[in-house]
Amino acid sequence: MHYVRTVTIALVCGLAALAGGLYLGGHPERLPRFAQDVFVDDDRALQAEIAEKIEGSFYKPVDAERLRERSLKGTVEALDDPFSQYLPPNEAQQFAQAVEGEFEGVGMTVDEDRRGLRVLNSFPGSPARKAGIRKGDLISAVNGRSLAGVDSRVATGRIKGPAGTSVKLEVATGSGKPRTVRVERAKIDIPLVEGSLRERGGKTLGVVRLASFSSGAHGELRAAIDRLRARGAEGIVLDLRGNGGGLLREAVLVSSQFIEEGEIVSVRGRTRPNRTEDAQGDAIDEDIAVVVLVDGGSASASEITAGALRDRGRASLVGQRTFGKGLVQEVEPLSNGGALDLTVANYYLPSGKTIPLRKGLRPQVGARDNPRTARDEALPVALDELLKRAKR
């Protein structure tokens, strides 16, 4: 009898241990720290074992460094979040350059196209402009590799590279056949702000195009607006077309050029304390009419600014639906020189709503620019809307 009881107890304990092991295997964070370390060490050992077997037995030569990078990328891709990514050291450097307003590449802005990348603009004096690449051109391949269906960040990453090196692009203009263009990369200083005056209905109106919410963008924007105001501008079109965003702080500071006080955006994350970002004063005169011009390339920080100005009644939106990215990214440097670009929170506009993924903001006034024509069909619509607001 004693033997049977002992076996029964052992069996129950074994089943309990098995059940606990299965549960904790799926919830390792509930394990004691020492046990977590054991499981982590086991995982690392298993990864090393797999890598060793691949390097030792795979039928073709193996690039060990490439294998490790793919493994790291795969870990982040398992999150099924299109905006979180692992950046190896070379890509991390390019990312940092872009945020600072400069990078090494060919000097153009692009938008997604199912066949590759559609050129929104090539900067004056840039390698792209010198090579004859213009607004509306389609880039379908880079160094012989098709861009059809490739994520735009990956596609642009293939084009970028160290100054002095060259890249071959397959470029098509209109319905013409693609041509191969070899372009030498250079250090590109992105023109953050471009301003101009337009006459409309007897009034002088200003147009300010902001290319990126990189560091210092708000200061350059304000300087451009002040110059246009000094020359008689009675209203401002803030052109955010093709502006894929940048720094959250710059989105708040740019919005603060038009909104004197109150909420701009709130940020809420699973592990982050909720916080609200308010306007930081010294806005332009609220009697100055404002219209924000957007399109499918206006994303993230652009949507924060456009949404805040709309929700606070400071501006109307003209153009096409924005990209749709109500998410906040944080870039964490890694020990190997790379970086982890991770989604950490949602942002919410003053209305209390976030931006639905891939749906974006819907402008009150629709306008579409045809990239295949030399003229800008959307800007006149924005100027007409601005004229209406300036006469109120």
C-alpha positions in Angstrom: 0.0 0.0 0.0 2.8 2.3 0.9 4.4 1.6 -2.5 1.2 2.4 -4.4 0.8 5.7 -2.5 4.4 6.7 -3.2 4.0 6.0 -6.9 0.7 7.9 -7.0 2.3 10.9 -5.3 5.3 10.7 -7.6 3.0 10.6 -10.7 0.9 13.6 -9.5 4.0 15.6 -8.8 5.4 14.6 -12.2 2.2 15.7 -14.0 2.2 19.0 -12.0 5.8 19.6 -12.9 5.0 18.9 -16.6 2.1 21.2 -16.5 4.1 23.9 -14.8 6.9 23.5 -17.2 4.6 23.8 -20.2 3.0 26.9 -18.7 6.3 28.6 -17.7 7.8 27.7 -21.1 5.2 30.0 -22.6 5.6 32.5 -19.8 9.3 32.6 -18.9 8.9 36.0 -17.3 7.1 34.2 -14.4 10.1 32.1 -13.6 12.6 33.0 -10.9 15.5 35.1 -12.2 18.0 32.2 -11.8 15.6 29.9 -13.8 15.1 32.6 -16.5 18.9 32.8 -16.9 19.0 29.0 -17.4 16.4 29.1 -20.1 18.0 32.1 -21.8 21.4 30.3 -21.8 19.7 27.2 -23.2 18.2 29.3 -26.0 21.6 30.9 -26.8 23.2 27.5 -26.8 20.5 26.2 -29.2 21.0 29.2 -31.5 24.8 28.6 -31.5 24.2 24.9 -32.2 22.0 25.6 -35.2 24.4 28.2 -36.6 27.3 25.8 -36.1 25.5 22.9 -37.9 24.6 25.2 -40.8 28.1 26.6 -41.2 29.5 23.0 -41.0 27.1 21.1 -43.1 25.1 23.4 -45.4 25.7 22.5 -49.1 26.9 26.0 -50.0 29.4 28.4 -48.4 27.8 30.4 -45.6 28.4 34.0 -44.8 28.3 33.8 -41.0 27.8 37.6 -40.5 24.9 37.7 -42.9 23.4 34.7 -41.1 23.6 36.5 -37.8 22.0 39.6 -39.2 19.2 37.7 -40.8 18.6 36.0 -37.4 18.4 39.3 -35.6 16.0 40.7 -38.3 13.9 37.6 -38.0 13.5 38.1 -34.3 12.0 41.5 -34.8 10.0 40.5 -37.8 8.2 37.9 -35.6 6.4 40.8 -34.0 4.4 41.2 -37.2 4.8 45.0 -36.9 5.6 46.6 -40.2 7.4 49.5 -38.5 9.7 47.7 -36.0 13.0 46.6 -37.5 16.5 45.7 -36.6 19.1 48.0 -38.3 22.6 46.5 -38.9 25.4 49.1 -38.3 25.5 50.4 -41.9 21.7 50.9 -42.0 21.7 52.5 -38.5 24.2 55.0 -39.6 22.1 55.9 -42.7 19.0 56.2 -40.4 20.9 58.6 -38.0 22.0 60.7 -41.0 18.5 61.0 -42.3 17.2 62.2 -38.9 19.9 64.8 -38.7 18.8 66.1 -42.2 21.6 64.7 -44.2 22.6 61.4 -45.8 24.7 59.8 -48.5 22.7 58.8 -51.5 21.4 60.3 -54.8 19.2 63.1 -53.6 15.6 62.5 -54.2 12.3 61.8 -52.3 10.1 58.9 -53.3 6.8 57.3 -52.7 5.6 53.7 -52.7 4.4 52.2 -56.0 3.5 48.5 -56.5 6.1 48.4 -59.3 8.9 50.1 -57.3 9.4 53.7 -56.2 7.8 56.7 -57.7 10.0 59.9 -57.6 8.3 62.8 -55.9 11.2 65.2 -56.3 14.9 65.2 -57.1 16.8 68.0 -55.4 18.5 70.7 -57.5 22.2 69.9 -58.0 21.8 66.4 -56.7 23.2 63.3 -58.5 19.7 62.2 -59.3 18.8 65.5 -61.0 22.1 65.5 -62.9 21.3 62.0 -64.1 18.0 63.2 -65.6 15.7 61.7 -62.9 12.6 63.8 -62.5 9.3 64.0 -60.7 7.0 61.1 -61.7 9.8 58.8 -62.9 9.4 55.2 -61.8 12.5 53.4 -60.3 11.8 49.7 -60.9 15.2 48.1 -60.1 18.4 48.8 -58.2 21.6 47.1 -59.4 19.6 44.6 -61.4 17.3 43.7 -58.5 13.6 44.3 -59.0 11.8 46.6 -56.5 8.3 45.3 -57.3 6.5 44.6 -54.0 9.6 45.5 -51.9 9.0 47.6 -48.8 9.9 51.2 -49.5 12.4 51.4 -46.6 14.2 48.4 -47.9 14.1 49.8 -51.5 15.5 53.2 -50.5 18.2 51.4 -48.4 19.4 49.7 -51.5 19.8 53.1 -53.3 21.7 54.8 -50.4 25.3 54.2 -49.9 28.7 55.8 -49.2 29.6 59.0 -51.1 31.7 58.3 -54.1 30.2 54.9 -54.8 27.8 54.3 -57.7 24.4 52.6 -58.1 22.6 51.4 -61.2 18.9 52.4 -61.4 16.2 51.2 -63.8 14.2 54.3 -64.5 11.1 54.8 -66.6 9.6 58.1 -67.6 5.9 58.1 -68.4 5.0 55.1 -70.6 8.5 54.8 -72.0 10.7 51.8 -71.7 13.0 51.7 -68.6 16.5 52.9 -69.1 19.6 52.1 -67.0 21.2 55.0 -65.3 24.4 54.8 -63.3 24.4 57.5 -60.5 27.3 58.4 -58.3 26.3 58.8 -54.7 27.2 61.9 -52.8 26.6 63.5 -49.4 23.2 65.1 -49.6 22.1 68.1 -47.4 18.4 67.8 -47.5 16.7 71.2 -48.1 14.3 71.0 -45.1 12.2 74.1 -46.0 11.3 75.8 -49.3 9.2 79.0 -49.3 7.5 81.0 -52.0 4.9 83.6 -52.6 1.7 83.3 -54.8 -0.8 85.8 -55.8 -4.4 84.6 -55.6 -7.6 86.6 -55.8 -5.9 89.9 -55.0 -4.1 88.5 -52.0 -0.5 87.5 -51.4 -0.2 84.0 -50.0 2.8 82.0 -48.8 3.7 78.4 -49.5 6.1 76.6 -47.2 7.2 73.1 -48.0 8.6 71.0 -45.1 10.6 67.9 -46.3 11.2 66.2 -43.0 10.7 66.5 -39.2 14.4 66.2 -38.6 16.3 68.0 -35.9 15.9 71.8 -36.1 13.0 71.6 -38.6 10.8 73.9 -36.5 13.3 76.7 -36.5 13.9 76.7 -40.2 10.1 76.6 -40.8 9.5 79.6 -38.6 12.3 81.5 -40.3 10.8 80.8 -43.7 7.3 81.8 -42.5 8.6 85.1 -41.0 10.4 85.9 -44.3 7.1 85.4 -46.2 5.1 87.4 -43.7 7.6 90.3 -44.1 7.0 90.2 -47.8 3.2 90.5 -47.4 1.9 86.9 -47.1 -1.6 87.0 -45.6 -1.9 83.2 -45.3 0.2 80.1 -45.3 0.0 76.7 -47.1 2.0 74.2 -45.1 3.0 71.6 -47.7 3.6 68.2 -46.0 3.3 66.1 -49.2 5.8 63.3 -49.2 7.0 64.1 -45.7 7.4 60.7 -44.0 7.8 62.2 -40.5 10.8 62.2 -38.2 11.1 63.3 -34.5 8.0 63.5 -32.3 9.5 66.5 -30.5 9.8 68.3 -33.9 6.1 67.5 -34.6 5.1 69.2 -31.4 7.4 72.2 -32.1 6.2 72.6 -35.7 2.6 72.4 -34.6 3.5 75.1 -31.9 4.3 77.5 -34.7 0.5 77.7 -35.4 -1.1 76.7 -32.1 -0.4 79.0 -29.1 -1.4 76.7 -26.2 -3.2 73.4 -25.4 -2.9 69.8 -26.5 -1.0 68.8 -29.6 -0.8 65.0 -29.1 -0.9 62.4 -26.4 1.2 59.2 -26.3 0.1 56.0 -24.7 2.1 52.7 -24.6 1.8 49.4 -22.9 4.8 49.8 -20.6 5.2 53.6 -20.9 3.4 56.2 -18.7 0.8 58.2 -20.7 1.8 61.7 -21.4 0.4 64.7 -23.2 2.5 67.1 -25.3 1.2 70.7 -25.3 2.0 73.6 -27.5 5.1 75.5 -26.5 4.1 79.1 -27.3 5.1 81.9 -29.6 2.8 80.9 -32.4 2.2 83.1 -35.4 -0.8 85.4 -35.3 -4.0 83.3 -35.2 -5.6 85.7 -37.7 -3.2 84.3 -40.4 -5.1 81.6 -42.3 -3.5 78.2 -42.6 -4.1 75.2 -44.9 -2.2 71.9 -44.7 -1.5 70.1 -48.0 -1.1 66.3 -47.6 -0.9 63.1 -49.6 -0.3 59.4 -49.2 3.4 60.1 -48.4 2.5 62.3 -45.4 3.1 60.0 -42.4 3.7 59.9 -38.7 5.0 63.3 -37.5 3.3 64.9 -40.6 0.0 63.3 -39.4 0.5 64.6 -35.9 0.9 68.1 -37.1 -1.9 67.9 -39.7 -4.3 66.2 -37.3 -3.5 68.7 -34.4 -4.1 71.7 -36.7 -7.3 70.2 -38.0 -8.7 69.1 -34.6 -7.8 72.5 -33.0 -9.6 74.3 -35.8 -6.4 76.1 -36.9 -6.3 74.7 -40.4 -8.2 72.7 -43.0 -6.6 69.7 -44.8 -6.3 69.6 -48.5 -5.1 66.8 -50.7 -5.3 63.0 -50.4 -5.6 60.6 -47.5 -2.4 60.5 -45.5 -0.3 57.3 -45.0 -1.8 56.2 -41.7 0.8 55.6 -38.9 -0.5 56.4 -35.5 2.5 54.8 -33.8 5.6 56.0 -32.0 9.0 54.5 -32.7 12.0 54.6 -30.4 15.5 53.9 -31.8 17.7 52.1 -29.3 21.5 51.8 -30.1 22.9 48.2 -29.8 26.3 47.0 -28.7 27.3 46.0 -32.3 26.8 49.5 -33.7 23.3 48.6 -35.0 20.0 49.8 -33.7 16.5 48.5 -32.8 13.8 50.7 -34.3 10.8 49.6 -32.1 7.2 50.6 -31.9 6.5 51.5 -28.3 3.2 53.4 -28.2 0.2 54.9 -30.0 -0.3 58.6 -30.4 -3.7 60.2 -30.1 -4.8 63.5 -31.6 -6.6 66.2 -29.6 -9.9 64.7 -30.7 -8.9 61.6 -28.7 -8.6 59.4 -31.8 -5.5 57.7 -33.2 -4.7 57.3 -36.8 -5.9 53.9 -38.2 -3.1 51.9 -39.7 -2.9 52.5 -43.5 -6.1 54.6 -43.5 -4.8 57.9 -42.4 -6.4 61.3 -42.2 -9.1 62.2 -44.8 -8.7 65.8 -46.0 -11.8 68.1 -46.0 -10.9 69.1 -49.6 -9.7 66.6 -52.1 -6.9 67.3 -54.5 -4.5 65.1 -56.4 -1.3 65.9 -58.1 -0.5 63.9 -61.2 3.2 62.9 -60.9 3.4 62.4 -64.7 2.8 66.1 -65.4 5.2 69.0 -64.9 2.6 71.2 -63.2 1.3 70.8 -59.7 -2.4 70.2 -59.8 -3.0 70.0 -56.0 -1.4 73.3 -54.9 -3.9 75.6 -56.7 -6.7 73.8 -54.9 -4.9 74.4 -51.6 -4.4 78.1 -52.5 -8.1 78.5 -53.3 -9.1 76.9 -49.9 -6.6 79.3 -48.2 -8.1 82.2 -50.0 -11.5 81.3 -48.6 -10.1 81.0 -45.1 -8.2 84.3 -45.4 -11.4 86.2 -46.3 -13.4 85.0 -43.3 
